[in-house]
Amino acid sequence: MAGPEPLLIAAPTAQLSDIFISNIKCLFLSRSMLHNHPAGTAEPSRADRNLTQRMMAAAQPLAVTVHDHLVICRDGYVSFRKAGLM
């Protein structure tokens, strides 16, 4: 069985249905998020925080665990889980 195609969401206003469709199709029970801030710091933006909260709320009734949201940049990264943001 081939693995799922990667899901690329280019904006923090992404539709949650687009994010979770592979979980539903492939019966995945978990999800992690990762994106970069190529020109800035890894500090999560308000939009990053809002998307994470929306994602966690949408995951709950689907019984999908959201493990983490990582924001990376040239000099490092921020883990929402380690930072206590989820």
Phi, psi and omega in degrees: 000127180287150178286167180289155176287145179296147179254121179248119178246123189266357185216149178292354177265019182304147176286128181298329178298324177294324182290319187267357183300322179291327176299317182290312182297321186258005180060034176287143181252004180209166182204145171233154180240148179208133171206169183245159170242085190295333185250006186220204178273169179276000180302124181297137178279171175299319179297321177299316181295317179297316179299318180298316179295318177298318181296317180294321178294320180288330182289327186303308181291344177271358184059037178255130178270128173264111186286315185192165171228117180255134173245122183244154174212181184303323187261003179159203182206164171235129173262120178302320181296310181295329180278358179075024182266003177214000000 
